[in-house]
Amino acid sequence: MSTQTQHDDSHPPPAQRKTVLFCPDCGHESPITGDWETMTAGDERLLVCTDCGSVVDRRSRRRSDLVEAV
């Protein structure tokens, strides 16, 4: 017995969807380079929700420097 799956490529997902962050607390969404507040805590770079103040992304500054340089 085999299971067949169907995949509809007629409507691919928007390209920007992969770069959108969502706040887990309030649902705010914005591109990674969008309206998030950027803060530094020790050796970490934090992206903070501008609506509720929750941290939505936490990365080491070394890695975030590489991401921002791209």
N, C-alpha and C positions, 0 to 999 in steps of 0.2 A: 504494500500500500504506500503510495507517495502523496505528498501534499504539495499542491501547486499554489504559488503566491502570485498575485498580479501587482504590477507596479505601473502607475500612470505617470508618464513623463510629459504629458501634454501641458501641465501647469507646474513647472519647477518652482521650488521655494525661492523667495526673494533672496538675492545675494547678501543683503545687509543683515539678514536674520542671524547669521553666525556671529556678527560682531555686536549684537545687542545684549546688554546686561539687564537683569531684572532684579529689583530689590526684593528679597525674600519676605520682608516685613510689611511693606505697603504696596508692592506691585508696580512701583515706578519703573519705567523702562527708558533706556537711552543707549545710543551707541557707546562703545568703550571710550571713545574720544568726545563724548557728549557733555552733558551738564553735571557730571559727578564732581564732587569736591575732592581734590587730591591733597592728601596729608601725608606727612612723614612721621613715623614712630620708630625710633631706633634705626635699624637697618631695613625697615619695611616701608613700602609705599602703599597707602590705603586709598581706595576709592570709596567715598562716602555718599550716601543718598542725600540729595539736596532737599528732599521732602521730609524725611523722618530721621535722618542722622545715622542710619544703620550702615555698617561696613559691608559693601557688596563685593569687594575684591581686595585681597591682601597678597602682596608679592614682595620678595626680597628686592631691595633697591638695585642690586646688580642685574637681576633678571629684568626688572621693569625698565632699566636704562636701555637694555637691548631691545625691548619691545618698542619703546618710544623712538628709538633711532631708525626703525624700519620705515 
